[in-house]
């Protein structure tokens, strides 16, 4: 059994708590608009706020290149969080981590067809402010 350990530094945001609704489409406007603050084109509808998307992008950049593109199927996963704020949403953080692993192609997909191994969410530990981190262990046959 192969073991992969990935350690990510920084806060893992919960996506479900940071979704924002775009302005309602007006008559005659197309489906894409330019965000006036960030100058980024966005689809109308629901999107992540820019701070959350930035935190997720930081996590994506930290995944080591040697693990990118592995496309693991049905790995067993152990996840441990170190958080400065103990009021954070662990299941929301887990969803974000799975999306990061899928984006970097460490796992093939996070649906049941490709990701039906066990997930062990270890007890979170508190840490000092600015020292948040996450450890992900993946075990594949």
C-alpha positions as CSV (number, residue, x, y, z in Angstrom):
1,X,0.0,0.0,0.0
2,X,1.4,3.4,-1.0
3,X,1.2,6.3,1.4
4,X,1.2,10.0,0.3
5,X,1.5,12.8,2.9
6,X,0.6,16.3,1.9
7,X,0.9,19.2,4.3
8,X,-0.8,22.5,3.5
9,X,0.0,25.7,5.4
10,X,-2.7,28.3,5.9
11,X,-6.4,28.4,6.5
12,X,-8.6,26.0,4.6
13,X,-11.9,27.9,4.0
14,X,-15.3,26.4,4.0
15,X,-16.8,27.1,0.6
16,X,-20.4,26.7,1.7
17,X,-20.1,29.6,4.2
18,X,-18.6,32.0,1.6
19,X,-20.8,31.7,-1.4
20,X,-22.0,35.1,-2.7
21,X,-24.9,35.9,-5.1
22,X,-24.0,38.1,-8.1
23,X,-26.2,40.9,-9.2
24,X,-29.4,40.0,-11.0
25,X,-29.1,40.0,-14.8
26,X,-30.9,42.9,-16.3
27,X,-32.8,42.9,-19.5
28,X,-30.4,43.2,-22.5
29,X,-27.2,42.2,-20.5
30,X,-25.2,39.1,-21.3
31,X,-24.5,36.3,-18.8
32,X,-21.0,37.5,-17.9
33,X,-20.1,40.7,-16.1
34,X,-16.9,42.4,-14.9
35,X,-16.5,42.5,-11.2
36,X,-15.8,46.2,-10.5
37,X,-13.5,45.6,-7.5
38,X,-11.2,42.9,-9.0
39,X,-11.7,43.5,-12.8
40,X,-12.3,39.7,-13.2
41,X,-15.1,38.4,-15.5
42,X,-17.7,36.5,-13.6
43,X,-20.7,34.4,-14.5
44,X,-23.9,35.8,-13.1
45,X,-25.3,33.6,-10.3
46,X,-23.5,32.3,-7.2
47,X,-19.7,32.5,-6.8
48,X,-17.0,32.4,-4.1
49,X,-15.9,35.7,-2.7
50,X,-12.4,36.8,-3.8
51,X,-10.8,36.2,-0.4
52,X,-11.9,32.6,-0.3
53,X,-10.9,31.9,-3.9
54,X,-7.4,33.4,-3.0
55,X,-7.0,31.1,0.0
56,X,-8.0,28.1,-2.2
57,X,-5.5,29.1,-4.9
58,X,-2.8,29.3,-2.2
59,X,-3.6,25.7,-1.2
60,X,-3.6,24.5,-4.8
61,X,-0.1,26.0,-5.3
62,X,1.2,24.1,-2.3
63,X,0.4,20.6,-3.6
64,X,3.8,19.1,-4.6
65,X,4.4,18.6,-8.3
66,X,5.3,14.9,-7.8
67,X,1.7,14.2,-6.6
68,X,-0.1,16.2,-9.3
69,X,-1.6,14.0,-12.0
70,X,-1.6,10.8,-10.0
71,X,-5.4,10.4,-10.5
72,X,-5.8,8.1,-7.5
73,X,-9.0,6.1,-7.4
74,X,-10.6,4.9,-4.1
75,X,-7.8,6.0,-1.8
76,X,-8.3,5.9,2.0
77,X,-7.8,9.4,3.4
78,X,-6.9,10.7,6.8
79,X,-7.2,14.5,7.4
80,X,-6.1,16.5,10.4
81,X,-6.6,20.2,10.9
82,X,-4.7,22.6,13.1
83,X,-6.8,25.8,13.5
84,X,-6.4,29.0,15.4
85,X,-10.2,29.4,15.5
86,X,-12.0,26.4,17.0
87,X,-15.4,27.6,15.6
88,X,-14.6,26.5,12.0
89,X,-16.7,24.1,10.0
90,X,-14.8,20.8,9.6
91,X,-17.0,19.2,7.0
92,X,-16.9,22.4,4.9
93,X,-13.1,22.4,5.1
94,X,-13.1,18.8,4.0
95,X,-15.1,19.6,0.9
96,X,-12.6,22.3,0.0
97,X,-9.7,19.9,0.4
98,X,-11.3,17.3,-1.8
99,X,-11.8,20.0,-4.5
100,X,-8.1,21.0,-4.1
101,X,-7.0,17.4,-4.6
102,X,-9.3,17.0,-7.6
103,X,-8.1,20.3,-9.2
104,X,-4.5,19.2,-8.8
105,X,-5.4,15.8,-10.2
106,X,-4.1,13.9,-7.1
107,X,-7.5,12.2,-7.1
108,X,-9.4,11.4,-10.2
109,X,-12.7,12.8,-8.9
110,X,-14.4,13.1,-5.6
111,X,-17.6,11.3,-6.6
112,X,-18.5,7.8,-5.5
113,X,-17.5,6.2,-8.8
114,X,-13.8,7.2,-8.2
115,X,-13.6,8.1,-4.5
116,X,-15.3,5.4,-2.4
117,X,-12.5,4.7,0.1
118,X,-12.7,5.6,3.7
119,X,-12.3,9.1,5.0
120,X,-11.0,9.5,8.5
121,X,-11.4,13.1,9.9
122,X,-9.0,13.2,12.9
123,X,-9.7,15.5,15.8
124,X,-8.7,19.1,15.1
125,X,-6.1,20.8,17.2
126,X,-5.8,24.4,18.1
127,X,-2.7,26.4,17.3
128,X,-1.5,30.0,17.5
129,X,-2.9,32.6,15.0
130,X,-1.2,32.4,11.7
131,X,0.0,28.8,12.2
132,X,-3.0,27.0,10.7
133,X,-2.1,23.9,8.7
134,X,-3.6,20.7,7.4
135,X,-2.2,17.3,6.9
136,X,-3.6,14.9,4.4
137,X,-2.6,11.2,4.2
138,X,-3.7,9.2,1.2
139,X,-3.4,5.4,1.1
140,X,-3.8,3.6,-2.2
141,X,-3.5,0.0,-3.2
